[in-house]
Amino acid sequence: MGAIESGKTICGFLFGGAIFLGYLAGVNTTAAPEVQDEKRTQAIESVRELFKGFMDRFGDTDCRALTGCDFSKKEEADRYIREEVYKDTCFHQFEYALSHCLSQKGSDSDT
């Protein structure tokens, strides 16, 4: 419901996906990555692909634009639940983000 907000909201699935992709890059390491680290570069590229694919498919990353709901207004949050807006929006966005993240997990031979 637009939990990540700073002027604009961001789809929580994108936020979570970015964290997961960063985790994958560092899962078998014991120190913070160097600036020119291959796994860090891989994580950045994977997150870039996640966001680009999301934009190409859904047209925006802003939760309000994606759902048509302004969650700062109780009546809009209620409408989101009552009309099950998430079935035509969030469910598809979740599937996309999960699919991208799992494809990256499968392509990393260290995990």
Secondary structure by P-SEA (a helix, b strand, c coil): cccccccccccaaaaaaaaaaaaaaccccccccccccaaaaaaaaaaaaaaaaaaaaccccccccccccccccaaaaaaaaaaccccccaaaaaaaaaaaaaaaaaacccc
